[in-house]
Amino acid sequence: MNDVVRVPAGEFQKNVGRYSEVSLSRPVVITHNGRDRNVYISHAEYERLKRRDREVLALGDFTDDDLKAIRATRPMPSAARFDDELE
């Protein structure tokens, strides 16, 4: 998918039709006071994301390289606050 398009909320409201067309090929990020607030995407992209959200992988779905990469991964120092959940 191409780069996102960022547009202020007022501009988006004035040109909804235009950004509706743009959203068919790339996400449109709607900003408010310079901050990202919402993302306008096509229905097809929404459905693709929903399907992916529900994808469940079993251990057998991972390749040896995947498992090697997972084993080599180390948590960020900020994750230490969750260490008590390992017990």
C-alpha positions as CSV (number, residue, x, y, z in Angstrom):
1,M,0.0,0.0,0.0
2,N,1.3,3.5,-0.8
3,D,2.2,6.1,1.8
4,V,-0.5,7.6,3.9
5,V,-2.1,11.0,3.2
6,R,-2.4,13.3,6.2
7,V,-5.2,15.9,6.2
8,P,-6.6,18.3,8.8
9,A,-10.1,17.5,10.0
10,G,-11.5,20.7,8.4
11,E,-10.0,19.9,5.0
12,F,-11.3,16.4,5.2
13,Q,-14.8,17.6,6.0
14,K,-14.8,20.0,3.0
15,N,-13.6,17.3,0.6
16,V,-15.0,14.0,1.9
17,G,-15.6,12.7,-1.6
18,R,-12.1,13.4,-2.7
19,Y,-10.6,11.6,0.3
20,S,-13.0,8.8,0.0
21,E,-11.5,8.1,-3.4
22,V,-8.0,8.5,-2.1
23,S,-8.7,5.9,0.7
24,L,-9.3,3.3,-2.0
25,S,-5.6,3.2,-2.6
26,R,-4.0,4.4,0.6
27,P,-5.0,5.3,4.2
28,V,-6.0,8.9,4.9
29,V,-4.9,10.1,8.4
30,I,-7.2,12.8,9.7
31,T,-5.5,15.1,12.1
32,H,-6.8,17.5,14.7
33,N,-4.6,20.2,16.1
34,G,-1.7,18.6,14.3
35,R,-2.2,15.2,15.9
36,D,-3.2,12.0,14.2
37,R,-6.8,11.2,15.3
38,N,-8.5,8.9,12.8
39,V,-7.6,6.8,9.8
40,Y,-10.0,6.6,6.8
41,I,-9.5,3.3,4.9
42,S,-11.3,1.4,2.2
43,H,-13.7,-1.3,3.2
44,A,-11.5,-3.9,1.5
45,E,-8.5,-2.8,3.6
46,Y,-10.7,-2.9,6.8
47,E,-11.9,-6.5,5.9
48,R,-8.3,-7.6,5.3
49,L,-7.2,-6.2,8.7
50,K,-10.1,-7.9,10.4
51,R,-9.2,-11.2,8.9
52,R,-5.6,-10.8,9.9
53,D,-6.7,-9.9,13.4
54,R,-8.3,-13.2,13.8
55,E,-5.5,-15.3,12.4
56,V,-4.2,-17.8,14.9
57,L,-0.9,-19.6,14.3
58,A,0.1,-22.9,15.8
59,L,3.7,-23.7,16.7
60,G,3.9,-25.9,13.6
61,D,3.2,-22.8,11.4
62,F,6.6,-21.3,12.3
63,T,9.7,-22.1,10.3
64,D,13.0,-23.0,12.0
65,D,14.2,-19.5,11.1
66,D,11.1,-18.0,12.7
67,L,11.7,-19.9,15.9
68,K,15.4,-19.0,16.0
69,A,14.5,-15.3,15.6
70,I,11.9,-15.6,18.4
71,R,14.4,-17.2,20.7
72,A,17.0,-14.5,20.0
73,T,14.5,-11.7,20.9
74,R,15.0,-9.9,24.1
75,P,12.4,-7.7,25.8
76,M,12.8,-4.0,26.2
77,P,13.9,-2.9,29.6
78,S,10.5,-1.2,30.1
79,A,8.9,-4.7,30.0
80,A,10.5,-5.6,33.3
81,R,7.5,-4.3,35.1
82,F,5.6,-7.4,33.9
83,D,8.1,-9.9,35.2
84,D,5.8,-10.8,38.2
85,E,3.3,-12.2,35.7
86,L,5.8,-15.0,34.8
87,E,5.4,-16.6,38.2
